[in-house]
Amino acid sequence: MYLNFLWATCLKKGKRSGMSYEKSFIEVQFPVSKVSKESYKERKANLGQTLTGLGKWWGRKPLILVRAAILGLLMPASNDPKKDRDIFLKILTMDNEGLWHRKNKSIPMKVLYKNLTHSERQRYFENEDADKPKYKKGITTAEKNALQRLVFDRFSYDEKLEYCLRPEEVKNISEEEWKEINSHLGTSASNIQELIRELGQRKFGHTPIIGDCFSGGGSIPFEAARIGCDVYASDLNPIAMLLTWASLHIAGASDDEIEELRAFQKKIYDLADKQILEWGIETNERGDRADSYLYCHEALCPECGYKVPLSPSWIIGKGTKTVAILRENEENGFNIEIISNASEDEIKHAESLSTIKNGNMYCLHCEKSTPIPSLRRDRRGEDGTVEFGLRKWQKHEFIPKPEDVFQERLYCIRYVHEYIDDRGNLKTERYFVAPNENDLKREEKIARLLSERFVEWQDKGYIPSLLIEEGYNTTQPIRERGWAYWHQLFNPRQLLLHGLLVELIDREAKTQNERVIGLLGINKCCNWNAKLSRWNSDGANEKGQEVFSDQALNTLYNYLSRTLLSLNTTWFFNINNYDFNFNGNLYVKDGREINDNCDVWITDPPYADAVNYHELSEYFLSWDKNLLQNTFPDWYTDSKRILAVRGTGESFNNSMVEIYRNLANHMPDNGLQVVMFTHQDVKVWAELSMILWSAGLQVSSAWNITTETNANGARKGNYVQGTVLLVLRKQSSDTVAYLDELFPDIESEVKAQIDSMRLIDDKDDPNFSDPDYLLAAYAASLKVLTSYKRIEGIDVQYELSKARNANEDSPIVNIINEAVKIAYDYLIPTGFDKYVWKTLTPKERFYLKGLELEKQNIYQLSAYQELARGFGVREYKNILVDAKANTARLRTATEFGTRGLGDSSNFGSTLLRNILVAIHIANKEEDSIKGRNWLKTELTDYWNMRSSIIEILKYIAPLEFIENMGHWQKDAHMASILKELVENDGV
């Protein structure tokens, strides 16, 4: 009863601030834990992800996150929150029945056996060998299936996911499931597309229109269209819109259409293959075809004049034990010998021959080092700025001049030899060799073939002709190599091969889809075949890496050049298609110029983003420009770098306000927005909230989804990336408030939000952890703040234009921090006595809440930083045994020992600190009585403090049984013993 009363109160919150609308599910609850786990599962699929095969884009959001967000926005919240949650999960196949429906792998017999009771094992298995269980004779298929279901139902959500398809891979759920869904929602749908249309019709009077003006790689418009929405998508960047167009027209194509496109890809590949074989530039005198060419830069040692081949490592393959050995020759240089199946001594010798060490060139002849900036002749001007010393290459150049600092050298080739074995089977054998005279002649031929075509190909756009515009990322190749034009990031072999492919696409493509599939193929080749493609020498992966393995244009000292043979899997890239009807509009357009109306805007803006999309995408645009113009005549084909919304500061803030005000003006009064962003810094929140508030929007709720890794992965040191979903409505209030009037409302909102989340949480499979409650506090404070037209004492325009130093907080930051303190005062650890909690110091609370984080498998330093802010704790590093980003945790009693006891800090003399010492002494002396006596001796008010001591020991004791807290086992066990001793003391 109380739950329904509380929920009814939450549903009325909007009316208090002048709103009158039906709240959406996502405004009052969201299954963050399950959506996070599903997002991680999708991320783990790598090339199996639906859209990643189409091409490189940075920061694509998981499709399941988009699907859940759209459903959460359209589905109304009722007075029965538990039923709402059950139905929401059922629609997304995240409930028990849905997971069973998604199960596509059989649970191994050993795992089944492990998860059965003794009697169940006796019923199904004829032996008791857990390593080699064997079914009893006569067990039927039906019984085996029942056993699969029995064990599957006992698994945790994470364990179940190991045996399941992703939600998007399941076509539909059963009629019975739809009956239950329709009964609750008052719909008559038989699939998710029909449901989405019905919900949209009810809410907006038509099929819902989902808009995204930062469409990037196309995740949001693709998923919206796939589940039945009409779509508006735009982006300032034409490469982003190419990927968005492809997501809807190619990833959304039928199998027959894909087969036609595959045939076109094969046609282009076969024509290119025929030409390359005629040229004879990839085949040696034995008739073997090369698949990899390794090049390095060379530079003259300023100390001795020797020409030094440059590489941080001369290990070519750890699996094949292939190395390059440098030997001095009589020409003031080095010959490079390639040795396969090298001995341990030869491998060690190769490891010692590194010529790039700690940012210096190391000459093996004179054994002297030269800093690379000195080698490049960089110098600092009188005004302190660095003047780059390298000559900038001219537009017509594609190889270095003899006088350039960095020359280029082919030093190794991997050939593929095909032969028929004794049984008549075709076999392949790969081998590495140093280039011989004939190989070098083929290099000369390539340069000659390219020279003959160079001007014509640049004029026709088959190879790039664009100047590299300097910027944060794009200055790097200019500064470090002198490459001033985009084509200079590719060597002659790469330019000839890619140019040939573009020429063939231009000549042979007859349809828009064929031109697009060709463009995507070229972009894939450019990402895997450039002077920025690193060679990977790992044993199992002796191959090249993509250019954008990170978000930069990093120059290399040695690199891989692929051949058509090894570009096969790149050209025939993965297409995971789902046939659906797309209805909507796609534009290359600035978000400030949008004039289409949408019911819902879902955006992932480049807010405080480290990725310079506008610069990095020019790498692809330099190749695509002409073909892109022919394919989409209405699109512009430059990056519009000057208009790109990026960074921070007044100009950026004003651009964001303009865009979001325009979006708010192009949605109905009951429309919604979701803004996705990845930063959880309070100052970023404050800045973004002021932007959205200025744009006429009001915060409704916020949820954090872990999109990159799971908790176990994080504990092992993986970076965890969270995506915040900030849900917004139009700001409709004319009320003005004073700053000091806000805090009672904020306190009430924070507590109500936490109460509602706790009441609906699944005790057996918790959906929320402390970071989620903290986020709720952020959202609650901003919900109250943005519900008013204006707050006296806060000049939003001034705050957005103000240049603020790192130690200066805005009024919004102070409001959020106050909300955080309210939350942490209210978030008493589960089962802990409220009275005792109030008597503890901030550092004691910090420590005990930190233990709760560990119990939840949270090991991020950022979580402890948030705790410290919440409790007002300034110094806490001495309390942590590990302060690394993703492996942070508290010291145990044993790890503390007596360190810092009674020091000047307010933790060293606390009750909790003395209890930890008592545990330590009891363990060290192997005598629990000595631990108790420590407390009786050191605590002057021991008898009056007994209830608090018992409460703290009672809280620590269960840590003995927490699977991921083995480091606490011994201390927690002693805490249990001490608790009994203190309880019975004096009895």
Secondary structure by P-SEA (a helix, b strand, c coil): caaaaaaaaaaaccccccccccccccccccaaaaaaaaaaaaaaccccccccccccccccccaaaaaaaaaaaaccccccaaaaaaaaaaaacccaaaaaaaccccccaaaaaaaccaaaaaacccccccccccccccccaaaaaaaaaaaaaaccaaaaaaacccccccccccaaaaaaaaaaaccccccaaaaaaaaaaaaccccbbbbbccccccaaaaaaaaacccbbbbbccaaaaaaaaaaaccccccaaaaaaaaaaaaaaaaaaaaaaaaaccccccccccccbbbbbbbbcccccccccccccccccccccbbbbbbbbccccbbbbbbbccccaaaaaaaaacccccccbbbbcccccccccccccccccccccbbbbcbbbbccccccccccccbbbbbcbbbbbbbbbcccbbbbbbbbbbcccaaaaaaaaaaaaaaaacaaaaaaacccccccccccccccccccccccccccccccaaaaaaaaaaaaaaaaccccaaaaaaaaaaaaaaaacccccbbbbcccccccccccccccccccccbbbbbcccccccccccccbbbbbbbbccccccccccccccccbbbbbccccccccccccaaaaaaacaaaaaaaccccccccccccccccccaaaaaaaaaaaaaaaaacccccbbbbbbccccaaaaaaaaaaaaaabbbbcbbbbbbccccaaaaaaccbbbbbbbbbbcccccccccccccaaaaaaaaaaaaaaaaaaacccccccccaaaaaaaaaaaaaaaaaccccccccaaaaaaacccccccccaaaaaaaaaaaaaaaacccccccaaaaaaccaaaaaaaaaaaaaaaccccaaaaaaaaaaacccccccccccccccbbbbbcccccccccccccccccccaaaaaaaaaaaaaaaccaaaaaaaaaaaccccccaaaaaaaaaaaacccccccccccaaaaaaaaaaaaaaaaaccc
